[in-house]
Amino acid sequence: MTETPVTPAKKTAPAKKTAEAKPVPKPAPPVRPNLEDGARGIHVVFLETLLKARGLYERSNTSGSYGTTLMKSVRKAQSQAGMKVTGKVDQALWAWLQK
């Protein structure tokens, strides 16, 4: 009978300690631009949509243009939220509308 050569066992490195998983923080809400009379674009459309959802925007369609009608709706929202009524959209109003 022939003997099978025995190979020495390899030494394994000690297991590395893994760091405890840290909770992933929630992403910050998106910062919306401040808006006022004359503004145009997608943020204005979003504003119109939020106001409409709260019953504060009376137009049947969104225009994407910040004019007199939208300013009146913004003033209503500010008054309802207990904010200073300026007709201009700031971060506080965005936050209130998105609650």
C-alpha positions in Angstrom: 0.0 0.0 0.0 1.2 3.5 -0.8 0.9 6.3 1.6 -0.9 9.4 0.6 1.2 12.5 1.5 -0.4 14.6 4.1 -0.4 18.3 3.4 -0.3 20.5 6.4 -3.6 22.5 7.0 -3.4 26.1 6.0 -3.8 28.6 8.7 -6.7 30.8 8.2 -6.7 34.4 9.1 -8.9 35.3 12.1 -12.3 36.5 11.0 -12.5 40.3 10.7 -15.1 42.0 12.9 -17.7 43.7 10.8 -19.0 47.0 11.9 -22.5 47.2 13.0 -24.9 48.3 10.3 -25.8 51.9 10.8 -29.3 53.0 9.9 -29.5 54.8 6.6 -30.8 58.3 7.2 -33.9 59.4 5.3 -33.1 61.7 2.4 -33.9 65.4 3.0 -37.1 66.6 1.2 -36.3 68.4 -2.0 -35.8 72.1 -1.8 -38.3 73.9 -4.0 -37.5 77.3 -5.3 -39.1 80.4 -3.9 -41.7 81.6 -6.3 -43.4 85.0 -7.0 -45.5 86.7 -9.6 -44.0 86.2 -13.1 -42.4 82.8 -12.3 -42.9 80.1 -14.9 -42.2 76.4 -15.2 -42.6 73.0 -13.7 -42.4 74.2 -10.1 -45.3 76.6 -10.8 -47.3 73.6 -12.2 -46.5 71.6 -9.0 -47.6 74.6 -6.9 -50.9 74.8 -8.8 -51.4 71.1 -8.3 -50.8 71.3 -4.5 -53.1 74.3 -4.1 -55.8 72.6 -6.2 -55.6 69.4 -4.0 -56.3 71.6 -1.0 -59.2 73.3 -2.7 -57.4 76.6 -2.9 -56.9 76.9 -6.6 -60.0 77.4 -8.7 -58.8 77.1 -12.2 -59.6 73.9 -14.0 -56.2 73.6 -15.6 -52.6 74.3 -14.7 -50.8 77.0 -16.7 -47.3 76.9 -15.3 -47.4 80.7 -15.1 -47.5 82.5 -11.7 -50.0 85.3 -12.2 -52.8 87.1 -10.4 -55.1 84.1 -9.9 -52.3 81.9 -8.5 -51.1 84.8 -6.3 -54.6 85.0 -4.8 -54.5 81.3 -4.1 -51.1 81.5 -2.5 -52.4 84.3 -0.2 -55.4 82.1 0.8 -53.0 79.3 1.6 -50.7 81.5 3.7 -53.7 82.9 5.6 -55.0 79.4 6.2 -51.6 78.2 7.4 -51.2 81.2 9.8 -48.3 82.7 7.9 -47.5 86.2 6.9 -49.6 86.9 3.7 -47.2 88.0 1.0 -48.3 86.2 -2.1 -44.8 84.8 -2.5 -44.0 81.1 -2.0 -41.2 80.3 0.4 -39.9 77.1 2.0 -42.4 77.3 4.9 -45.3 77.4 2.5 -43.9 74.5 0.4 -43.6 72.5 3.6 -47.1 73.3 4.6 -48.6 72.4 1.2 -46.8 69.1 1.1 -48.0 67.9 4.5 
